[in-house]
Amino acid sequence: MGAILYPLYTVANLVLATWSISLWQHSHHANILLLLLVIAGMTYDNLIISLGRLINEGSFLKFLNRLRFLLHDLLIPLLVVVAVKLASAAGVLWASKPILLSGSWTITFGLIGLALVTNFKHLELAPITFAGSLRYKPKKSQAPILTILIALLVGVAGFYIWREIQWP
């Protein structure tokens, strides 16, 4: 199943990336560039998982997967800033305060630093085959606390955007 889904995810991400580039060319909003960075990381993630069984287990695939985790730690926290900027653009009052934008950047850099120190610095990978895909995963499995925290922050911003514009 993964042998089918991950290539589809990769294509879907490429479509999103193309659409984002088109939006950026029309608006030149930095927010779109930040989102494009996250989409690029997601595209890479799905592409490497898609190609894993073709590349086969070994140091090259392990390196490509290590880069997956690095990009995740560097790029996913950018969603905090994107969420605040989108809330501000939607007219959410609290999101329009300059201190909040500065704070969102501070939180983002803090999350990146924390992810690099707690996740990436001591990352040891082991190969795993799952649903027809081959990839490397961390040997020590831990709860994705940073990802959950980021999802909660983005979810809160999304809730306020929904309330402001009256559309989910």
C-alpha positions in Angstrom: 0.0 0.0 0.0 2.8 2.4 0.9 4.4 1.7 -2.5 1.3 3.3 -4.0 0.5 6.0 -1.5 3.9 7.6 -1.0 4.4 8.3 -4.8 0.9 9.8 -4.8 1.8 12.0 -1.8 4.9 13.1 -3.6 2.9 14.1 -6.7 0.3 15.9 -4.5 3.1 17.8 -2.8 4.6 18.7 -6.2 1.2 20.1 -7.2 1.0 22.1 -4.0 4.6 23.4 -4.6 3.7 24.4 -8.1 0.6 26.2 -6.9 2.5 27.9 -4.2 5.1 29.1 -6.6 2.3 30.5 -8.8 0.8 32.3 -5.8 4.1 33.7 -4.8 4.8 35.1 -8.3 1.5 37.0 -8.0 1.7 38.2 -4.4 5.4 38.0 -3.3 4.2 37.3 0.3 7.0 35.9 2.4 4.5 33.6 4.1 4.1 31.7 0.8 7.9 31.2 0.7 7.9 29.8 4.2 5.0 27.5 3.3 6.9 26.5 0.1 9.9 25.5 2.3 7.7 23.2 4.4 6.1 21.7 1.2 9.6 21.1 -0.3 10.6 19.2 2.9 7.4 17.2 2.8 8.0 16.4 -0.9 11.5 15.3 -0.2 10.3 13.1 2.7 7.7 11.3 0.6 10.0 11.0 -2.4 12.7 9.3 -0.4 10.2 6.9 1.2 8.8 6.2 -2.3 12.3 5.5 -3.7 13.6 3.5 -0.7 12.8 0.1 -2.0 14.4 1.0 -5.4 17.6 2.3 -3.8 17.8 -0.6 -1.3 19.2 -0.7 2.2 22.6 0.8 2.7 24.6 3.9 3.6 23.2 6.0 0.7 19.6 5.4 1.7 20.5 5.9 5.3 22.1 9.3 4.4 19.0 10.3 2.4 16.8 9.4 5.4 19.0 11.2 7.8 18.5 14.3 5.6 14.7 13.6 5.8 14.9 14.0 9.6 17.1 17.1 9.4 14.7 18.8 7.1 11.8 17.9 9.3 13.5 19.4 12.3 14.5 22.6 10.4 11.3 23.2 8.4 8.2 21.9 10.2 8.6 24.6 13.0 8.2 27.3 10.3 4.5 26.4 10.4 4.2 28.4 13.6 5.1 31.6 11.8 3.0 30.7 8.8 0.0 30.1 11.1 0.4 33.5 12.8 0.9 35.3 9.5 -2.2 33.6 8.0 -4.2 34.6 11.1 -3.0 38.2 10.8 -4.0 38.2 7.1 -7.4 36.8 8.0 -8.0 39.7 10.4 -7.5 37.9 13.7 -6.7 40.8 16.0 -4.2 39.1 18.4 -2.2 37.9 15.4 -1.7 41.4 14.0 0.4 42.5 16.9 4.1 42.9 16.0 5.2 41.4 19.3 3.3 38.2 18.4 5.0 37.9 15.1 8.4 38.3 16.8 7.3 35.8 19.4 6.3 33.3 16.8 9.8 33.6 15.3 11.3 33.1 18.7 9.2 30.0 19.3 10.1 28.7 15.8 13.8 29.1 16.4 13.5 27.6 19.8 11.6 24.6 18.4 14.3 24.2 15.7 17.1 24.3 18.3 15.3 21.9 20.6 14.6 19.5 17.7 18.2 19.5 16.6 19.5 18.9 20.2 16.9 16.3 21.3 16.1 14.5 18.0 18.8 15.0 15.4 22.1 15.2 17.4 22.0 11.6 18.6 19.9 10.2 15.8 20.6 6.5 15.1 18.6 5.0 12.2 17.6 1.4 11.5 16.0 0.2 8.3 12.3 -0.8 8.4 10.0 -2.2 5.7 6.4 -1.1 6.1 3.5 -1.4 3.7 5.8 -2.1 0.7 8.2 0.8 1.5 11.7 0.7 2.8 13.0 3.6 4.9 15.1 4.3 7.9 13.5 5.2 11.2 15.0 6.2 14.6 16.2 3.2 16.6 14.8 4.8 19.8 11.2 5.5 19.3 9.9 8.5 21.3 6.7 10.5 21.3 6.8 13.2 18.6 6.3 16.0 21.2 7.5 18.8 19.1 5.3 17.8 16.1 2.3 17.6 18.5 3.1 21.0 20.0 3.4 22.5 16.5 0.1 20.9 15.4 -1.6 22.4 18.5 -0.2 25.9 17.9 -1.3 25.7 14.2 -4.6 24.3 15.3 -5.3 27.2 17.7 -4.4 29.7 14.9 -6.7 27.8 12.5 -9.6 27.9 15.0 -9.3 31.7 15.3 -9.0 32.1 11.5 -12.2 29.9 11.2 -14.0 32.1 13.7 -12.9 35.3 12.0 -13.7 34.5 8.5 -16.7 32.2 9.3 -15.5 29.4 7.0 -13.6 26.3 7.9 
